[in-house]
Amino acid sequence: MRTRRIALAATAVAAMFGLTACGAGASGSDNQGGGAAPVEGADLAIQVADGSEVTLEATPQRVVVLDYASLDTINAIGAGDAVVGVPQKTLPESLKSYKDTTDVGTLKETDFEAVAAADPDLIIISTRQADNQAKFEEIAPTVNLSADPKNFIESSITRVEDLAGVFGKQNEVADKVDALKKQVEDLKAKAKESGPTMFVMSSGGKLSTYGPGSRYGFIYDELGFTPAATDIKNDEGHGQEISFEYVAEKNPESMLVIDRDAAIGKPGQAAEQVLDNALVKSTKAAKNEKITYLDGVNWYLVTGGLDTLPSLLTELSDSLK
């Protein structure tokens, strides 16, 4: 594994923007970075999205988080005082305690001046912002903590354990991680009962689906659900657009559905309405009442955090009942 070290000292980019650095955390607005030392028992090694390992030189005191999964984990381990900036527009209800931190734009369109003004000593990003990592690095050390879609569950657990280590919160996650691993194994044992399953996203009145190897492919590749179709072309994070005729042709025995519009607060036809037609009703999934509407916020915006991932697994388990 490749290893590199980064120092937790923000650069002088705030001056480049003509700004006076400032920021307020959820409850730690006076946190100061710079010469901070690791907290007692901290493990400052973090595995990042490309598989390499980054070792921080101090426990972060002021963190801008542009990845809701990481924010979910930081919140769950009780390290939220360090958070000084997050994207506010689509902030999940479960993370509303961070609504008074600096608004740094959206998950895809960052307000870099706001990030610099928050004076972070660490920036956490995901795949959504990966193309701009160099620009973030001009402001402060930056880590991409996206989970690996080809090894989603294990890599998500690694991110949880790494973040806990950075903040010296290993004890706070040990039991939760053990319970999560057991939940995964229990679900694997039941997933074969699903029959051919189709994972569908509704957005703007249209449908897309995800197969093995995709953003949501872990339900097939890691948990063992049976895909209703294996000819899916996975287009980045948006799956393959499909028609109602396609759904009827594949005739899944169960369907898992995300309403993207509802997840991002966009007005539009609800997924239940979109799927309320004769072609969908002709499927085994509809006839046997095996269409499950998932929590779109958790699945689309958060996904792999310490509190959210068990919720996702519970939804999948409940869909088998």
JOLIN-V801602 format. One record per residue. PSI is psi in whole degrees, 0 to 359 (999 if undefined). NEAR is the number of other ideal C-beta (glycine too) atoms within 10 Angstrom. D_LAST is the distance of its C-alpha to the last C-alpha in Angstrom with 2 decimals. Layout:
PSI:NEAR:D_LAST + PSI:NEAR:D_LAST
This chain:
133:7:41.60 + 141:9:43.93 + 139:10:44.82 + 159:9:46.62 + 141:12:47.67 + 143:16:47.82 + 143:10:49.68 + 73:23:48.24 + 112:14:51.16 + 143:22:50.76 + 178:13:53.41 + 29:10:55.93 + 337:19:54.13 + 323:20:54.10 + 324:11:57.83 + 324:11:57.35 + 355:16:55.38 + 34:8:58.08 + 155:14:55.69 + 122:9:55.98 + 134:17:52.95 + 168:12:50.93 + 158:21:47.37 + 133:16:45.33 + 176:22:42.21 + 317:20:39.51 + 16:15:41.55 + 50:18:43.76 + 344:15:46.15 + 8:10:49.06 + 140:20:47.54 + 135:11:50.05 + 230:21:49.50 + 251:12:52.36 + 18:9:53.49 + 144:17:50.39 + 164:9:49.72 + 142:17:46.46 + 161:14:44.90 + 129:7:45.16 + 5:11:42.78 + 147:18:41.71 + 108:16:40.76 + 13:20:41.80 + 132:15:40.52 + 129:22:37.85 + 128:19:36.32 + 180:20:36.39 + 328:18:34.79 + 5:10:37.32 + 350:11:36.73 + 171:12:40.00 + 129:14:40.48 + 134:20:42.25 + 116:12:43.96 + 158:21:44.82 + 354:14:48.09 + 158:20:47.05 + 126:22:44.11 + 139:27:43.58 + 335:22:44.78 + 109:29:44.19 + 128:31:41.18 + 127:30:40.29 + 114:30:36.62 + 22:27:35.62 + 112:30:32.19 + 332:29:29.53 + 316:27:27.48 + 321:27:30.65 + 319:25:31.32 + 317:26:27.89 + 314:31:28.73 + 320:30:32.31 + 316:21:31.18 + 329:21:28.67 + 359:23:31.44 + 30:11:33.96 + 19:22:36.30 + 342:21:36.21 + 337:18:39.91 + 346:23:40.80 + 124:31:39.17 + 353:30:41.90 + 138:28:40.48 + 161:26:37.24 + 123:26:36.43 + 330:16:36.15 + 316:11:35.25 + 25:16:31.52 + 121:20:31.22 + 151:18:27.69 + 324:6:27.64 + 346:18:26.52 + 23:24:29.78 + 348:11:32.14 + 349:13:34.28 + 15:24:35.84 + 343:11:37.00 + 4:13:40.55 + 171:26:40.91 + 132:23:42.80 + 116:16:41.15 + 26:26:41.45 + 213:19:40.35 + 178:15:37.02 + 337:20:34.63 + 338:11:36.63 + 98:10:40.02 + 141:21:41.51 + 94:16:44.45 + 328:16:46.44 + 321:16:49.14 + 322:18:46.64 + 313:27:45.25 + 320:28:48.85 + 333:21:49.66 + 350:29:46.84 + 53:25:48.84 + 154:31:45.96 + 358:25:46.54 + 139:24:43.25 + 129:28:41.21 + 124:28:37.58 + 176:25:36.46 + 188:20:33.70 + 329:16:33.83 + 330:19:34.39 + 7:23:37.81 + 327:14:38.66 + 341:9:41.45 + 19:15:43.32 + 320:15:43.12 + 323:8:46.90 + 321:14:47.52 + 320:25:45.35 + 335:14:47.26 + 338:15:50.44 + 312:25:49.17 + 161:26:47.56 + 138:21:45.87 + 135:25:42.56 + 135:25:39.46 + 108:20:36.66 + 28:27:33.50 + 142:24:31.07 + 155:25:28.45 + 115:17:28.97 + 340:17:26.55 + 352:12:27.04 + 53:14:26.13 + 309:22:24.16 + 310:23:22.33 + 318:14:25.34 + 327:20:27.79 + 318:25:25.93 + 321:19:26.12 + 317:16:29.78 + 319:27:30.49 + 311:28:29.09 + 323:20:31.23 + 315:21:34.23 + 321:24:34.21 + 320:26:33.91 + 318:20:36.85 + 322:26:38.97 + 9:25:38.76 + 34:18:39.08 + 29:21:35.64 + 321:15:34.34 + 331:10:33.77 + 340:15:31.60 + 345:20:29.04 + 309:12:29.15 + 322:9:26.55 + 321:17:24.23 + 319:15:24.58 + 317:10:23.95 + 322:11:20.71 + 315:19:19.73 + 322:13:20.62 + 321:10:18.57 + 319:18:15.49 + 312:18:16.32 + 320:9:16.81 + 320:12:13.60 + 321:20:11.71 + 321:14:14.20 + 336:10:13.45 + 342:15:9.82 + 329:20:10.71 + 344:12:12.41 + 351:12:9.39 + 331:23:9.17 + 178:16:12.27 + 120:17:15.01 + 137:24:13.95 + 128:27:16.46 + 121:28:17.07 + 142:26:19.26 + 134:28:21.61 + 131:24:23.39 + 125:24:26.93 + 31:11:29.95 + 0:11:28.43 + 164:13:27.89 + 146:23:25.02 + 159:19:24.89 + 158:24:22.53 + 136:27:22.23 + 190:22:22.13 + 142:17:22.74 + 2:14:25.59 + 186:24:25.13 + 319:20:24.62 + 19:26:20.83 + 347:22:21.14 + 336:26:19.94 + 332:26:16.31 + 309:22:17.83 + 326:19:20.91 + 329:18:19.79 + 339:20:16.07 + 13:15:16.02 + 149:29:13.89 + 123:17:15.75 + 139:22:17.95 + 341:27:18.46 + 141:20:22.06 + 6:10:24.42 + 25:8:27.50 + 133:23:26.73 + 108:9:29.67 + 112:19:28.50 + 96:13:31.06 + 233:8:31.34 + 6:14:28.63 + 8:14:28.10 + 199:24:26.54 + 127:17:27.78 + 137:14:28.43 + 163:19:26.99 + 168:11:27.58 + 328:16:25.46 + 322:9:27.07 + 316:16:25.70 + 314:25:22.10 + 320:17:22.84 + 317:13:24.63 + 335:19:21.90 + 60:15:19.39 + 151:27:16.17 + 339:17:13.00 + 152:24:11.18 + 138:25:13.16 + 125:25:13.32 + 134:21:16.21 + 134:25:18.84 + 98:27:21.60 + 319:20:24.60 + 313:20:27.05 + 324:19:25.25 + 322:21:24.87 + 8:17:28.62 + 28:9:29.77 + 129:12:31.11 + 146:6:31.51 + 178:16:30.03 + 130:16:27.71 + 151:13:24.16 + 322:24:21.51 + 324:12:20.00 + 320:12:23.54 + 321:21:24.18 + 0:24:21.28 + 76:12:22.27 + 167:13:24.35 + 323:9:24.75 + 315:15:24.15 + 321:19:20.70 + 342:13:19.90 + 350:14:21.01 + 158:24:18.19 + 325:15:15.34 + 315:28:13.01 + 316:21:14.76 + 327:11:15.15 + 12:11:11.51 + 48:8:10.72 + 34:20:9.02 + 116:21:11.61 + 123:17:10.79 + 113:18:14.03 + 164:23:14.59 + 101:19:17.31 + 324:20:20.25 + 311:23:22.71 + 318:24:20.88 + 320:23:20.04 + 325:22:23.40 + 326:22:25.85 + 295:25:24.85 + 289:23:22.23 + 19:26:23.48 + 168:29:24.83 + 324:26:24.40 + 326:18:22.55 + 319:25:20.72 + 316:26:19.37 + 327:15:17.16 + 320:17:15.82 + 315:23:15.08 + 324:18:13.24 + 318:13:11.14 + 317:16:10.32 + 318:21:9.47 + 318:15:7.25 + 330:9:5.44 + 343:20:5.57 + 352:17:3.77 + 999:8:0.00
